[in-house]
């Protein structure tokens, strides 16, 4: 029987493989959540560079949030990444949820990013 970590790595690689097949040169919006924080990056896989990033660990967000591990925090990070993406001239991305289910914090972040102007 596979360990939990092996299962998560396998699921994340399966999702990433499907995303890269349909990306058509669009950057990837990669999300990671831990038990205390949530992190998001916009990555250009062709060049191998991070174009924009945001997390609940940033000073301006950290002071305004009760905790970094709820849907309100995820929505705030989603809005912030959408603002930073528009400043960098990015409108279209592919959403990489990694090994996480599209529910709760991941869904809140995605919806806030869409409201902020990102298309995926």
Buried (B, 14 or more C-beta within 10 A) or exposed (E): EEEEEEEBBEBBEEBBEEBEEEBEEBBBBBBBBEEEBBBBBBBBBEEEEEBBBBBBEBEEBBEEBEEBBBBBBBBBBBBBBBBBBBEEEBEEBBBBBBBBEEEEBBBBBBBBBBEBEBEB
